[in-house]
């Protein structure tokens, strides 16, 4: 089976926003509250940042566990890596992800201002000024026969969808409104012509939308 291009565990609000306005170092999602958007995942038993025992099982936990399954590389936009815009002022700051980022794979950051690659823990970040198609070529070369995940943010996910490069997609709709910011969609019907679609509500209040290419 050929490796896939996947969008997975991408979270939007009920009014279709993936992040709010005013992104900054202290507020990666702008005015939106990331804990509210991600509370369904953070409550699960297998949430990777969990430091205490316990947590929920069921559908949300299955999806949380599946996040890294057969993923060999990730592509993200510069806004997901950090809030800085334009040329890099220095290379000291190395993203929001701490000493052990959660990816454990090569990560390709799309930017018009490339910088040298670096590694933190099991993750190596590469910085590309490339089209979606060319970025995928490099990511698949690094993925070792596994899938490539398109990690976000909103503009990057839409760019790969607009280029018709996505094979499967999981969008979690959190029960919260953001009101303004980066709009992902008006609803799942935007993609039903190109993808089969299944919608599964969870007891947590989040609604999971699964898409796979027709």
N, C-alpha and C positions, 0 to 999 in steps of 0.2 A: 504493500500500500504506500502510495506517495505521501511524503510529509505535507502537512497542511499549514495554511496561514490562518491563525485563530485570533479572534478577539474574545477575551474571557474575563469574567468578573468585572466587567465595566459597568459602573454604577451611575445612574442618572436619577434626577428627581421626578416626581409625578408630573411636573410641568416641563420636563424634557431637558433640563440643564445638567451638564456634567461637572461644572464648577461655577463659583460665583465671580463677582467683580473684585478687583483690588488685590490680586495675588501679591504676596510679599514673602520675605524669608520666614516671618512668624506665622503667616497665614497661607499655606500652600493652596488652599481651595478658595482664596479670597474671602468674601463675607460669608460663604457657606460653611456650615459646621461639618467637618469630616467625620466626627464621631457619630452624628446623626445619620449621615449617608451610609456609613460602614458598620453601623451597630449590629446588623444581621450577621455579618461575618465575624466581627469581634466577639460575639457571644458564643461562637462555636467551639467545640472541644479541640479542633485542630487548627485554630487561628494561629499562624506562625509566631505572632508576638505575645502569645499567652504566657504569663509568668506564674500563674497559679493553677492548681488542678481544677477539674470540673469543665463546664461548658456544655452546650447543647449538641445533640445529634440530630439525625434526620436530613432533610433535603439541603438545608443551608450548609450543614457540616460536610455533606458529600461534595457540594460544589467548592467549598473552601479547600478540601483535600485534593480535588481534581485540578486545582489551579496550576500546579507544576508538572502534572502528568504528561510525560513525553514531550516536554518543551525543551528545546536545545538552544534557543536564543530569543531575545526580546528586542523589539524596536520601539522606541519612545520618542516623543517630541521633546524639544528643549524645555518647554514649560513644565513637563513632568520631572525633569532633572533638577530644575531650580528656577528662581525668579529673575535672574540676571538677564538683561537684554543687550543686544549689540556685541561688540568685541569684548572678549574676556579681559577684565581688569587684572586678574591674577589667577593662578591655578591652585591657590591654597584651599579654597572651599571645594568640596568634592561631593556635593549633592545632599539631599535630605535623608539619606538612607542609613547613616550610622556606620559603625565599623564592620558590620556584617549585613550588607544589603540582602533583601529577601529573594533575589533573583537566582543566584547560584549558577549563572550562565553568562556567556557574552551578552552585553547589552549595547545596542547601537543607537546613539542619540542623534537625531536629525537636527542640524543647525547650519545656518549660513556662516558660522564662525567656528570652524574645527579647532580642536586643541589636542594635545597628545593623549593617547590612551593611558589609563591607569587601572590598577586592580585594588579592590578592597575585599578581603576575605576570598570567597569563591567566585566573585563577580568581577569581570573586566569590562570597563566602559570604553567604548570607541565613539568617536565624534565624526559624523559624516555630513558633507554637503552633497546630497544625492537625491535623485528622484525616488519615489516609492519602489519602482521596479528594480533600480540599481541597488537600493538598500537591501531589498529582499535577496538579491543574488549574493551579496556579502553575508547576510545573516544565515542563509541556508548553507553556505560554505562552512560557516562556523558551527552550525547546529549538529553536525555529525549524523545526518539522516533523520533527525527528529523535527518536530514542528517548530514554527516560528510564531511567537505571540506578539500581536500589536497591542502595546500596553497603554497607549494614551499620550497626551490628553485628547480632548475633543477634536481639535483641528487635525491631529495626526490620524486618529481613527477615521474621520470623515475623508481624509485624503486617500487612504487606502481603499475605502469603500467606493469613492468616486472613480478610482482607477480600476475597479472591479477585480481586486486582487485578494479578496477575503473568501475563505472557504466555509468557515463556521464562526458563529458569533453567539455570545451569551451576554445579554444586557439585563442587569438587575435594576428594577425600578423601586427606589426606596420611598416609603410613605411620608415624604416631606416635600414642600415646595421651596424653591430657591428664589424665583421671581425675576432674576436677571443674571447675566453672566454669559458663559459659553453654552450655546444651545446645541444639543446633539440631534434631537428630532422633535416632531410634533406627535409621534407615536409609531408603533411598530409597523403600521400599514405602509409606511414609506418604503419598506424593503420586501414586501411579500411578493412582488413581481419577480424578484431575483432569487429569493430564498424561501424554502419551506419554513413554517413558523409554528412553534408550540409555546403556549403561555401557561405557566404553572404558579399559582399563588402559594406562598409559604405561610405557616402559622405566625412567623415573625412579623408579617405585614408587608414584606417585600414581595414583588412579583417577578419571577424569573422568566425571561424571554429567550428561547433558544431558536437559532436560525441555522440552516445548512443549505448550501447551494443547490438550486434546482438542476 
